[in-house]
Amino acid sequence: MILKAAVGIFAIQMAKLHGIEVVTTCSPKKFDLAKDAGATHVFDYNDPEVASKIKAAVPDLQHVFD
């Protein structure tokens, strides 16, 4: 579990260093961690409407890291 979080945090920080607006999904208990790492938008991955919420927040989304 810690390794997954570390990889996600690293990816967020690298994207921010390159000027990329970061949109991420995680459980609500990790929202603050993602925001502290630099995520611009954070969504609950269990929300059944998460895809439409992401599209509304970032309609010109061009890159995805999984």
MDAnalysis code that builds the backbone (N, CA, C; Angstrom):
import MDAnalysis as mda
import numpy as np

u = mda.Universe.empty(198, n_residues=66, atom_resindex=np.repeat(np.arange(66), 3), trajectory=True)
u.add_TopologyAttr("name", ["N", "CA", "C"] * 66)
u.add_TopologyAttr("resid", np.arange(1, 67))
u.add_TopologyAttr("resname", ["MET", "ILE", "LEU", "LYS", "ALA", "ALA", "VAL", "GLY", "ILE", "PHE", "ALA", "ILE", "GLN", "MET", "ALA", "LYS", "LEU", "HIS", "GLY", "ILE", "GLU", "VAL", "VAL", "THR", "THR", "CYS", "SER", "PRO", "LYS", "LYS", "PHE", "ASP", "LEU", "ALA", "LYS", "ASP", "ALA", "GLY", "ALA", "THR", "HIS", "VAL", "PHE", "ASP", "TYR", "ASN", "ASP", "PRO", "GLU", "VAL", "ALA", "SER", "LYS", "ILE", "LYS", "ALA", "ALA", "VAL", "PRO", "ASP", "LEU", "GLN", "HIS", "VAL", "PHE", "ASP"])
u.atoms.positions = np.array([
    [0.823, -1.191, 0.000],
    [0.000, 0.000, 0.000],
    [0.868, 1.257, 0.000],
    [1.894, 1.283, 0.793],
    [2.771, 2.451, 0.848],
    [3.460, 2.660, -0.492],
    [3.885, 1.583, -1.146],
    [4.554, 1.706, -2.440],
    [3.634, 2.333, -3.476],
    [2.368, 1.911, -3.519],
    [1.430, 2.496, -4.470],
    [1.289, 3.991, -4.232],
    [1.175, 4.392, -2.991],
    [1.056, 5.816, -2.673],
    [2.330, 6.552, -3.084],
    [3.474, 5.950, -2.843],
    [4.745, 6.598, -3.187],
    [4.859, 6.825, -4.687],
    [4.456, 5.869, -5.480],
    [4.515, 6.005, -6.935],
    [3.557, 7.107, -7.394],
    [2.369, 7.139, -6.825],
    [1.396, 8.165, -7.178],
    [1.879, 9.556, -6.806],
    [2.437, 9.686, -5.620],
    [2.957, 10.983, -5.159],
    [4.099, 11.433, -6.074],
    [4.988, 10.513, -6.398],
    [6.106, 10.833, -7.292],
    [5.586, 11.300, -8.654],
    [4.595, 10.598, -9.187],
    [4.041, 10.964, -10.497],
    [3.410, 12.358, -10.442],
    [2.692, 12.651, -9.363],
    [2.086, 13.980, -9.213],
    [3.174, 15.048, -9.159],
    [4.196, 14.813, -8.355],
    [5.267, 15.801, -8.214],
    [6.024, 16.014, -9.524],
    [6.301, 14.951, -10.259],
    [7.002, 15.084, -11.543],
    [6.158, 15.866, -12.547],
    [4.874, 15.586, -12.587],
    [3.988, 16.310, -13.500],
    [3.962, 17.797, -13.149],
    [3.842, 18.105, -11.865],
    [3.814, 19.507, -11.441],
    [5.117, 20.218, -11.794],
    [6.240, 19.524, -11.634],
    [7.530, 20.120, -11.989],
    [7.603, 20.490, -13.466],
    [6.831, 19.785, -14.279],
    [6.822, 20.054, -15.718],
    [5.638, 20.917, -16.136],
    [4.975, 21.525, -15.164],
    [3.903, 22.459, -15.467],
    [2.596, 21.832, -15.895],
    [2.397, 20.582, -15.565],
    [1.180, 19.878, -15.964],
    [0.128, 19.996, -14.859],
    [-1.092, 20.325, -15.244],
    [-2.217, 20.353, -14.311],
    [-2.567, 18.906, -13.978],
    [-2.558, 18.551, -12.708],
    [-2.741, 17.160, -12.297],
    [-4.166, 16.908, -11.817],
    [-4.780, 15.896, -12.411],
    [-6.088, 15.403, -12.017],
    [-5.868, 13.973, -11.556],
    [-6.341, 13.645, -10.371],
    [-6.119, 12.287, -9.879],
    [-7.354, 11.734, -9.201],
    [-7.373, 10.436, -9.031],
    [-8.431, 9.766, -8.289],
    [-7.798, 8.983, -7.149],
    [-8.533, 8.914, -6.052],
    [-8.091, 8.136, -4.897],
    [-9.267, 8.029, -3.942],
    [-9.055, 7.355, -2.830],
    [-10.108, 7.301, -1.818],
    [-10.141, 8.644, -1.094],
    [-11.296, 9.028, -0.585],
    [-11.398, 10.326, 0.105],
    [-10.393, 10.486, 1.249],
    [-10.009, 9.408, 1.891],
    [-9.051, 9.537, 2.998],
    [-7.657, 9.945, 2.517],
    [-7.393, 9.851, 1.221],
    [-6.090, 10.244, 0.651],
    [-6.142, 11.589, -0.085],
    [-7.294, 12.263, -0.062],
    [-7.434, 13.543, -0.777],
    [-6.369, 14.550, -0.342],
    [-6.190, 14.736, 0.953],
    [-5.221, 15.721, 1.435],
    [-3.803, 15.365, 1.012],
    [-3.465, 14.091, 1.032],
    [-2.143, 13.637, 0.608],
    [-1.906, 13.985, -0.862],
    [-2.906, 13.721, -1.702],
    [-2.782, 14.031, -3.133],
    [-2.664, 15.538, -3.368],
    [-3.454, 16.314, -2.649],
    [-3.398, 17.772, -2.803],
    [-2.068, 18.322, -2.295],
    [-1.592, 17.787, -1.186],
    [-0.299, 18.226, -0.654],
    [0.846, 17.908, -1.617],
    [0.695, 16.840, -2.394],
    [1.719, 16.465, -3.365],
    [1.674, 17.361, -4.597],
    [0.532, 18.069, -4.802],
    [0.443, 18.988, -5.923],
    [-0.717, 18.773, -6.864],
    [-1.579, 17.817, -6.575],
    [-2.719, 17.576, -7.458],
    [-3.647, 18.784, -7.472],
    [-4.082, 19.166, -8.647],
    [-4.983, 20.299, -8.819],
    [-6.424, 19.890, -8.550],
    [-6.794, 18.729, -9.058],
    [-8.151, 18.192, -8.893],
    [-8.030, 16.771, -8.339],
    [-8.832, 16.463, -7.330],
    [-8.816, 15.129, -6.735],
    [-10.259, 14.620, -6.670],
    [-10.468, 13.406, -7.173],
    [-11.803, 12.815, -7.229],
    [-11.813, 11.443, -6.562],
    [-12.952, 11.087, -6.031],
    [-13.160, 9.770, -5.410],
    [-13.320, 8.727, -6.517],
    [-12.426, 7.750, -6.538],
    [-12.500, 6.743, -7.609],
    [-13.688, 5.809, -7.463],
    [-14.379, 5.826, -6.334],
    [-15.575, 4.996, -6.152],
    [-16.859, 5.715, -6.551],
    [-16.757, 6.980, -6.897],
    [-17.921, 7.752, -7.314],
    [-18.363, 7.262, -8.694],
    [-19.602, 6.822, -8.834],
    [-20.048, 6.313, -10.148],
    [-20.035, 7.370, -11.254],
    [-19.963, 8.640, -10.881],
    [-19.953, 9.718, -11.876],
    [-18.578, 10.365, -12.006],
    [-17.533, 9.654, -11.580],
    [-16.196, 10.245, -11.575],
    [-15.743, 10.657, -12.974],
    [-16.025, 9.868, -13.978],
    [-15.579, 10.199, -15.342],
    [-16.224, 11.498, -15.827],
    [-17.510, 11.650, -15.603],
    [-18.179, 12.883, -16.049],
    [-17.703, 14.093, -15.248],
    [-17.379, 13.908, -13.983],
    [-16.863, 15.003, -13.162],
    [-15.473, 15.433, -13.636],
    [-14.660, 14.467, -14.012],
    [-13.328, 14.797, -14.539],
    [-13.465, 15.540, -15.864],
    [-14.333, 15.054, -16.744],
    [-14.543, 15.726, -18.032],
    [-15.042, 17.150, -17.849],
    [-15.879, 17.372, -16.859],
    [-16.388, 18.721, -16.597],
    [-15.290, 19.634, -16.053],
    [-14.436, 19.099, -15.201],
    [-13.364, 19.898, -14.594],
    [-12.236, 20.186, -15.574],
    [-11.939, 19.205, -16.440],
    [-10.813, 19.337, -17.372],
    [-11.262, 18.838, -18.751],
    [-12.025, 19.662, -19.462],
    [-12.572, 19.206, -20.746],
    [-11.517, 18.948, -21.823],
    [-10.343, 19.547, -21.688],
    [-9.292, 19.370, -22.700],
    [-8.204, 18.409, -22.242],
    [-8.555, 17.453, -21.410],
    [-7.584, 16.479, -20.907],
    [-6.886, 15.787, -22.065],
    [-5.538, 15.780, -22.036],
    [-4.784, 15.236, -23.161],
    [-3.898, 14.050, -22.793],
    [-3.444, 13.964, -21.546],
    [-2.500, 12.926, -21.153],
    [-3.008, 12.185, -19.932],
    [-2.721, 10.890, -19.893],
    [-3.144, 10.057, -18.766],
    [-1.981, 9.182, -18.344],
    [-1.790, 9.057, -17.061],
    [-0.769, 8.151, -16.492],
    [-1.499, 7.195, -15.578],
    [-1.315, 5.891, -15.812],
    [-2.000, 4.885, -15.004],
    [-0.969, 3.992, -14.335],
])
